Amino acid sequence: MTADGVVRDRRLADLSGHAQRIDEGQQQSLRRLSTRYANLLSAQRRAVLEQRDRALASEAFAVEVLRTADGDLLDDLGREIDAGHLAAACRLALLAAIDLRWSEHLAFAGEIREGIHLRALAKEDPLTEFERQVATAFESVVAETADDAARLLAGASTADGLDLTFLGDRVPSATWAYTVTDNELGGELDRMAKALGRR
């Protein structure tokens, strides 16, 4: 190495370049794996956002969804409050139910993701198992959102119109973070080598 910090030894320069290429390859592999885990949730997020956008854009859509879930409830509420307030309440309840269900789904996906590397010990593909469990759980997110919204409406006070202020405390924000390896323990040969190395 010279006084200005330049490495002149060809072997050291090659070693440094090799280490850099290995690191770049590992980083690229981690990014690919992260993307693969995110793909299913991204598709599910788009489906949830589509339903949410429809509810935001049209009170009539929210009323239709809730009428399908519990038409009798809407008829009863329609006798107590005017149609405009009922439609606004339906939209608010549906949005709250969507947000609650989505937040719960993300929490579930996070729990699955935390322990998914253990599937490798059972000789299962962690990504395949993650996708299976998360896809199955998402079916209830879609199927039960309308029923949840109807339950929220049913729990509202109608003394002074339809009071849904209690929803403010129940609507979560949703974020999700995850690790980027699905096999923290290494493959079977890696585990055997580590065990032999401890002897």
VENPEWO-V295943 format. One record per residue. N is the residue number from 1. RES is the residue in three letters. PSI is psi in radians with two decimals (999 if undefined). Layout:
# VENPEWO-V295943
N	RES	PSI
N	RES	PSI
This chain:
# VENPEWO-V295943
1	MET	2.44
2	THR	3.02
3	ALA	-0.47
4	ASP	0.10
5	GLY	0.14
6	VAL	2.28
7	VAL	2.10
8	ARG	-0.35
9	ASP	2.07
10	ARG	-0.68
11	ARG	-0.73
12	LEU	-0.70
13	ALA	-0.73
14	ASP	-0.73
15	LEU	-0.76
16	SER	-0.77
17	GLY	-0.70
18	HIS	-0.80
19	ALA	-0.69
20	GLN	-0.75
21	ARG	-0.68
22	ILE	-0.81
23	ASP	-0.76
24	GLU	-0.70
25	GLY	-0.74
26	GLN	-0.72
27	GLN	-0.72
28	GLN	-0.70
29	SER	-0.73
30	LEU	-0.69
31	ARG	-0.74
32	ARG	-0.76
33	LEU	-0.74
34	SER	-0.75
35	THR	-0.72
36	ARG	-0.70
37	TYR	-0.54
38	ALA	-0.37
39	ASN	-0.84
40	LEU	-0.82
41	LEU	-0.56
42	SER	-0.75
43	ALA	-0.73
44	GLN	-0.69
45	ARG	-0.74
46	ARG	-0.71
47	ALA	-0.74
48	VAL	-0.77
49	LEU	-0.60
50	GLU	-0.80
51	GLN	-0.71
52	ARG	-0.75
53	ASP	-0.67
54	ARG	-0.69
55	ALA	-0.68
56	LEU	-0.66
57	ALA	-0.43
58	SER	1.99
59	GLU	-0.54
60	ALA	-0.66
61	PHE	-0.80
62	ALA	-0.73
63	VAL	-0.75
64	GLU	-0.78
65	VAL	-0.79
66	LEU	-0.58
67	ARG	-0.65
68	THR	-0.68
69	ALA	-0.76
70	ASP	1.39
71	GLY	-0.63
72	ASP	-0.71
73	LEU	-0.80
74	LEU	-0.66
75	ASP	-0.78
76	ASP	-0.81
77	LEU	-0.60
78	GLY	-0.43
79	ARG	-0.35
80	GLU	-0.51
81	ILE	2.82
82	ASP	2.80
83	ALA	-0.65
84	GLY	-0.79
85	HIS	-0.64
86	LEU	-0.75
87	ALA	-0.74
88	ALA	-0.69
89	ALA	-0.68
90	CYS	-0.76
91	ARG	-0.80
92	LEU	-0.75
93	ALA	-0.70
94	LEU	-0.75
95	LEU	-0.74
96	ALA	-0.74
97	ALA	-0.72
98	ILE	-0.83
99	ASP	-0.73
100	LEU	-0.84
101	ARG	-0.74
102	TRP	-0.73
103	SER	-0.75
104	GLU	-0.69
105	HIS	-0.74
106	LEU	-0.66
107	ALA	-0.75
108	PHE	-0.81
109	ALA	-0.66
110	GLY	-0.71
111	GLU	-0.76
112	ILE	-0.78
113	ARG	-0.62
114	GLU	-0.62
115	GLY	0.15
116	ILE	-0.45
117	HIS	-0.40
118	LEU	-0.35
119	ARG	-0.49
120	ALA	-0.54
121	LEU	-0.50
122	ALA	0.21
123	LYS	0.60
124	GLU	2.71
125	ASP	2.03
126	PRO	-0.72
127	LEU	-0.78
128	THR	-0.76
129	GLU	-0.71
130	PHE	-0.85
131	GLU	-0.69
132	ARG	-0.87
133	GLN	-0.73
134	VAL	-0.66
135	ALA	-0.72
136	THR	-0.76
137	ALA	-0.59
138	PHE	-0.49
139	GLU	-0.69
140	SER	-0.50
141	VAL	-0.83
142	VAL	-0.80
143	ALA	-0.56
144	GLU	0.00
145	THR	-0.78
146	ALA	-0.73
147	ASP	-0.68
148	ASP	-0.75
149	ALA	-0.70
150	ALA	-0.70
151	ARG	-0.67
152	LEU	-0.76
153	LEU	-0.72
154	ALA	-0.49
155	GLY	-0.04
156	ALA	2.58
157	SER	2.45
158	THR	0.28
159	ALA	-0.78
160	ASP	1.04
161	GLY	-2.71
162	LEU	1.91
163	ASP	1.88
164	LEU	0.36
165	THR	-0.44
166	PHE	-0.30
167	LEU	-0.47
168	GLY	-0.59
169	ASP	-0.25
170	ARG	-0.18
171	VAL	2.02
172	PRO	2.90
173	SER	2.70
174	ALA	2.10
175	THR	2.81
176	TRP	2.29
177	ALA	2.70
178	TYR	2.84
179	THR	2.88
180	VAL	0.22
181	THR	2.45
182	ASP	0.18
183	ASN	1.15
184	GLU	-0.45
185	LEU	-0.14
186	GLY	3.05
187	GLY	3.10
188	GLU	-0.72
189	LEU	-0.66
190	ASP	-0.77
191	ARG	-0.67
192	MET	-0.73
193	ALA	-0.71
194	LYS	-0.72
195	ALA	-0.73
196	LEU	-0.59
197	GLY	-0.41
198	ARG	-0.24
199	ARG	999
